[in-house]
Amino acid sequence: MISADQIHEHMEVRAADGTQVGTVDHLDGPTRIKLTKLDSEDGKHHLIPIDWVDHVDAHVHLSKNARDVRMQWATIN
């Protein structure tokens, strides 16, 4: 199981297919990652559940492909 303390600001978030889907802005509580809006195509923040994280090394790696991530993430702002 992934621990939230492994995830830090400015880490790249990569989908299972290797596509970068964002950059960590910060943790939004104990269960969600808020992505920066600066590298977002729509200029908005997106939230993804920590449950989607497969593993963490220099990057946050998700268990979903980029298409599914973008269809299922929550959008704010």
N, C-alpha and C positions, 0 to 999 in steps of 0.2 A: 504494500500500500504506500502511496505517495504521501509524504508529509509536507504540509504547506510551508514549513520553514526551509525547504529546499528550493523554493521559488522566490526569485528576487527581481526587483525593478530592472528594467532594460534588457531582460533576457529575451531572445528570439523565441517565438512560439511556432513550432513546425507541425504540420499535419502529418498523418501516417504516410502520405505519398511524398513527403519531403518538401512540400510547398510551405513557404513562410506565410502564416496567416495573421501575424501581428507581433507586437512587442509588449511585454508585461509593463503596465503602468504601475499597478499595485494589486495586492490582494483585497478583495471586497468581502470582508468577513472571512470566516473559516472555510467556506465552500466554493468561492468563485474567484476567478482571475479577471481583473479589468484590464483590457488592452488599450494601448495609447490610441488617440485619435489622429495623431500626426502622420502615421503611416497607413491609415485606413483609407480605402478608396472612397468612402462616402463621408469622410471627415467626422465620424462619430465614434464614440466609445462602444466597445462590444464586451460582453461578459460571457465567459465560458466556465462551466463547472469543473472543479478540480477532479471530479470523477472521470473526465475525459483524458486526463494525463496518463500516459503509458509509462514514461520514465523521464527523469531529469538528469542531464549532464551539463554541458555548457549551454544547452538549450532546453526548452520545455517541449517534449515530444508528445503529441496527442495520439490517441488510438483511432481517431476518425480521419477520413480523407478531407481535403480542403473544401470540396463541394458540400459535404455534409456539415462541416463546421459552420460554413457561411450560411447555410440554410437554417441551422438550429441555434445559433448563438443569439443572445438577447442584445438588443441595440438600445442605447440611451443617448440623450443629448440630441 
